[in-house]
Amino acid sequence: MNRTNWFIPILIVVANALAVIVQWGSLPQQLPAHFDLQGNASGTMPRNMLILYVLMGAAICLIAYLIGLKKRKLQAGLIVLSLGVCLVLLLSNMVTLTSGTMPVFMLAEPVVLLIAVVGSVVAVVKSYKKRA
């Protein structure tokens, strides 16, 4: 397994953690969440949820990496999928940290997730065809 392939998903997890750390002191205990396209919040969430997003991204990378160690044919698909999910978690945090003023983050979430799912399926199918 080429460990350098995991650099980008790990970099995204680190970027997510840094964004939360840099903004943490200036954040209120309750953050606006679930924004509409005009940037209006339709709900709130506790500030600690931002930490959960970072931890979920790290856990997803770790689980995907460990599965990839055992199932080599799934490795490329797992990298693409974990990359996409971690990017969506980063985008979610960016929406919250910008208080919904950057709707491009919200619009990007489903697109990135769809691309990651399709990309991971394509990578797995190619892997099985190549080794068959």
C-alpha positions in Angstrom: 0.0 0.0 0.0 1.3 3.4 -1.0 0.9 5.5 2.1 1.5 8.8 0.2 -2.0 8.3 -1.4 -3.5 9.1 1.9 -1.8 12.5 2.1 -4.7 14.5 0.7 -7.5 13.0 2.9 -5.2 13.5 6.0 -4.4 17.1 4.9 -8.1 17.9 4.7 -8.7 16.5 8.2 -5.8 18.7 9.4 -7.2 21.7 7.6 -10.5 21.1 9.2 -8.9 20.9 12.7 -6.9 24.1 12.1 -10.0 26.0 10.9 -11.8 25.0 14.1 -8.8 25.8 16.3 -8.2 29.2 14.8 -11.8 30.3 15.2 -12.6 28.5 18.5 -12.0 31.5 20.8 -14.3 33.8 18.9 -17.2 31.3 18.6 -20.3 31.5 20.7 -21.5 28.4 22.6 -24.4 28.0 20.2 -23.7 28.3 16.5 -26.2 29.0 13.7 -26.7 25.9 11.5 -28.8 24.6 8.6 -28.6 27.7 6.4 -30.8 28.5 3.4 -29.4 29.8 0.1 -29.8 33.4 1.3 -27.6 32.6 4.4 -30.4 32.6 6.9 -30.0 30.1 9.8 -32.8 27.7 10.4 -31.4 26.1 13.5 -28.5 26.1 15.9 -25.9 23.6 17.2 -23.5 23.5 20.1 -19.9 24.7 19.3 -18.6 21.3 20.3 -20.1 19.8 17.2 -17.3 21.3 15.2 -14.9 19.0 17.1 -17.1 16.0 16.3 -16.8 16.8 12.6 -13.0 16.8 12.8 -13.0 13.5 14.8 -15.4 11.9 12.3 -13.1 12.8 9.4 -10.1 11.4 11.3 -12.1 8.2 12.1 -13.2 7.8 8.5 -9.7 8.1 7.2 -8.4 5.6 9.8 -11.1 3.0 9.2 -10.7 3.3 5.4 -6.9 3.0 5.8 -7.3 -0.1 7.9 -9.7 -1.7 5.5 -7.4 -0.9 2.7 -4.6 -2.8 4.4 -6.7 -6.0 4.3 -8.6 -5.4 1.0 -6.1 -4.1 -1.6 -8.6 -4.0 -4.4 -10.8 -1.6 -2.4 -7.9 0.7 -1.6 -8.2 3.3 -4.4 -12.0 3.5 -3.9 -11.6 3.9 -0.1 -9.1 6.8 -0.7 -11.5 8.6 -3.0 -14.5 8.0 -0.7 -12.7 9.1 2.4 -11.3 12.1 0.6 -14.9 13.1 -0.4 -16.4 12.5 3.0 -13.7 14.5 4.8 -14.1 17.3 2.3 -17.8 17.4 2.9 -17.1 17.6 6.7 -14.7 20.4 6.0 -17.3 22.2 3.9 -19.9 21.7 6.7 -17.6 23.4 9.2 -16.8 26.2 6.7 -20.6 26.9 6.4 -20.8 27.1 10.2 -17.7 29.1 10.7 -18.7 31.7 8.0 -22.3 31.8 9.5 -23.8 30.8 6.2 -22.4 33.9 4.4 -20.7 31.6 1.9 -23.5 29.5 0.3 -21.0 28.1 -2.2 -19.9 25.7 0.6 -23.5 24.4 1.0 -23.9 24.0 -2.7 -20.6 22.1 -3.0 -21.4 19.5 -0.3 -23.8 17.3 -2.4 -21.7 17.7 -5.5 -18.5 16.6 -3.8 -20.2 13.7 -2.1 -21.7 12.5 -5.4 -18.4 12.8 -7.2 -16.7 10.9 -4.3 -19.2 8.0 -4.4 -19.0 7.7 -8.2 -15.2 8.0 -8.2 -14.9 5.3 -5.5 -17.1 2.9 -7.4 -15.2 3.5 -10.6 -11.9 3.0 -8.8 -13.0 -0.3 -7.3 -14.5 -1.6 -10.6 -11.2 -0.7 -12.4 -9.2 -2.4 -9.7 -11.2 -5.6 -10.0 -11.0 -5.6 -13.8 -7.3 -4.9 -13.8 -6.5 -7.9 -11.5 -9.1 -10.3 -13.0 
